Amino acid sequence: MKNISFYILILCLFSHISCETYLGAEKELNPSLTLWYDKPAGNWSEALPIGNGRLGAMVYGDTENEKIQFNEETLWTGQPHDYSHKGANKYFNEIRQLLWDGKQDEAQKLANKEFMSQPFGQLNYQPFGNILLTFPGHKNATGFKRQLNLETAITSVSYTVDDVKFKREVFASEPDQAIIIQIESSKKGSLNFSVGLDSPHSNYKVFVDGDEIILRGSANNYPKELGRDGKPYPKSKLTFEARIKVISKGGELVQQEKTIKIVNAKSATLQLVAATSFVNFNDISGNPTGLCEKYLKNLGGKSYENLRENHIKDFQTYFNRVSIDLGRSEISSRPTNERLVSFKQDEDPNLVALLFQYGRYLLISSSREGTQPANLQGIWNDKLAAPWDSKYTININTEMNYWPAEITNLSELTEPITKMVEDLAITGQQVAKEHYNLDGWVTHHNTDIWRGAAPINNSNHGIWPVGGAWLSQNLWWHYQFTGDKDYLKNRAYPVLKEASIFFAEYLVSDPKNPEWLVSGPSNSPEQGGLVMAPTMDHQIIRNLFANTAEAAKILNVDSDFAEMLLEKRAKIAPNQIGQFGQLQEWLEDKDNLKSEHRHVSHLWGLHPGNEIHPLTTPDLAEACKVTLSHRGDGGTGWSRAWKINFWARLLDGDHSFLLLKNLMVPSISQKTEMRDKGGLYMNLFDAHPPFQIDGNFGATSGITEMLLQSHLRDEAGDFYQDILPALPSDLASGKISGIKGRGGFEFTIVWENGKLVSVDVISILGNKLNFRYAGKLVVEETSAGEKYSFAIEDFK
């Protein structure tokens, strides 16, 4: 037996065959870390995503005619552009007065004419191209399997044709800035296929240069020539280039006009690089040809094994920080599509763990230091006219993308959102002056790669000035979790201060309650039209003022300014409970009991805010429950995800899990649906529908909120670490390691039969630990870097 094993090993070494892949059974993969299927993807929302923050691709896995659709994050329509409406501030007070006078229609018409962005809309994110692989004779393959391994961030396809085994691996490497495709066969000389590139854009060319295929072109213009106001959208000026280098082991390369054939090979490696002329929102002078040449030069001499190893090492630096075990059973090993279809009946907790880690995988793959933030579709888009332009909707969606970042130990991945907010603090100054004649900066409900900050689309929902204030919360969170005072001083506080300057001037006394300050003109996203005094605005501005004042105190600066903010904060109109016991969406008690609108904006103070909670404001918490009961347990994908977080904050784990169940249902609709159609596609992408990635991130956040919450504080300002605050009965036993709490704490939590077993805590910053479980509080002084262990007995 030993001799047989020895000869097999020698054979593998000399023929470069992977023993694990071709001569023996593949390693059994953890079903909570693997998406897998027994057939190729039938459409884009069944394909499997890979990404390195800058480059993204969707892998279909077809055996004969494979298409790998790819994106580069900076390929957008348009050009650097100032969206502000010159002279709009002349009409600001008139619009406000019309609203005070109850003339909403007149206010909206005037605003649409004189106050909106130029043009009315913003620009859109674009697909880049397709890698086309043709394998003659592979149509009738057997033993097919395609999968995405979340641990390695590698997607693979394997099958057999005429007793020859074939395998492809595809990944997007961050350290090597390339998409790598490895294609192998189990028999020497049996690999024959062709490689090509194309693009959906109108102006491009493809040609072959040696062992490279080059795609070069320019971005299409925005799909609509004119905005709603009849004014033209800016022409597109970005240029782009992609190159795919073909490396064959054995066999030969045959160059054709636009493709390369690989003939009689054993294996082949394809290296795709791509770039655009985008430098930043004000500069498009980049050289995509030079960048592609540089990327390929950096790949020179690196073997596939080396590239693969570098990629896995980099990816696991982030991904392996958190693990979750919710158990598994026989049903956990089925194909992912079958698991999703039956989840509402079997409630397999292992699939919950998979969805949790999938959210982290998608964030690592779409947001890295130095990249653009994850947009409405992360970095994955195959349409020239994507739904909602695949840009940044900042009245919930962009913020939701980053909810899991700090709590699931991916703090570095928030750098792109910080940089975008810093950019908006620049463009938003112009909008603050031109539209409001106020100091500071402001951003409304959408932005794009050109950092548009003016109100877009329609005044009845586009004039919503607290988008930048909400985004600023992400910067404050980063400080709360990391304690990084240099970051607070040099990046967060300047943004918070200037945003607060705007709102300190923007707030106005309410005529019916002169002692109250209110916001407006504004909107409660995305219903009710243009109004004064929406509840959500007040919650966000209170949060902004409190965070800015606390930051000033920590940095020992601007004490008079901070005091002024706190004085104004105390005068902002408080949350109101309405005639039905609901939390009012507006200062006026006019909520519609029958409304099941996807936005539940006025519960912002419950989540992601921190001013409403059953333990601190029980009456308001009950009012939130009434509101949620009116809105129902359905909605779009991201709406269901937000409600998972709402119910977790209300300490109702079973209702939170009900919303998770309602999200984890199959969606097949590719059409834009605004009502109760949310769910997941077969590749577990969130379905609005159509695809929006925010629901994936919201689900990961909500699952974490069931297990750990750290947003409440004691009188000294130290955070409570609430353990298993909303544990669902359907997740009765499990273990999670690596999640983080505010104040600099990292947790490993074990529970069985619905009760805590043990907790290990690493104190990163040495702050006081307020450890709370089932109404019992343990207080511990800690030292930075030390580990502290607790058992259930410590809470009796």
Salt bridges, closest charged atoms under 4 A:
GLU28 OE2 - ARG328 NH2 3.17
GLU66 OE2 - ARG168 NH1 3.58
GLU72 OE2 - ARG54 NH1 3.01
ASP82 OD2 - LYS86 NZ 2.90
GLU169 OE2 - LYS167 NZ 3.62
GLU169 OE1 - ARG308 NE 2.94
ASP176 OD1 - LYS302 NZ 2.45
ASP211 OD2 - LYS245 NZ 2.85
GLU212 OE1 - ARG243 NH1 3.12
GLU241 OE1 - ARG216 NE 2.61
GLU241 OE2 - ARG243 NE 2.61
GLU293 OE2 - ARG243 NH2 3.71
ASP314 OD2 - ARG368 NH2 2.95
ASP346 OD2 - ARG334 NH2 3.28
GLU347 OE2 - LYS661 NZ 2.65
ASP348 OD2 - ARG339 NH2 3.21
ASP382 OD1 - LYS383 NZ 3.42
ASP389 OD2 - LYS391 NZ 2.84
GLU406 OE2 - HIS478 ND1 2.84
GLU412 OE2 - ARG321 NH2 2.70
GLU415 OE2 - ARG491 NH2 3.60
GLU422 OE1 - ARG491 NH2 2.81
ASP423 OD1 - LYS419 NZ 2.69
ASP423 OD2 - ARG451 NE 3.22
ASP439 OD1 - LYS433 NZ 2.89
GLU526 OE1 - ARG598 NH2 3.12
GLU526 OE2 - HIS599 NE2 3.51
GLU550 OE2 - ARG713 NH2 2.89
ASP558 OD2 - LYS497 NZ 3.15
GLU585 OE1 - HIS602 ND1 3.82
GLU585 OE1 - ARG631 NH2 2.78
GLU611 OE2 - ARG542 NH2 2.83
GLU622 OE2 - LYS625 NZ 3.23
ASP633 OD1 - HIS655 NE2 2.99
ASP676 OD1 - ARG640 NH2 2.56
GLU705 OE2 - HIS607 NE2 3.99
GLU705 OE1 - ARG649 NE 2.96
ASP714 OD2 - LYS768 NZ 3.02
ASP718 OD2 - LYS768 NZ 3.65
ASP722 OD1 - ARG772 NE 2.61
ASP760 OD2 - LYS787 NZ 3.80
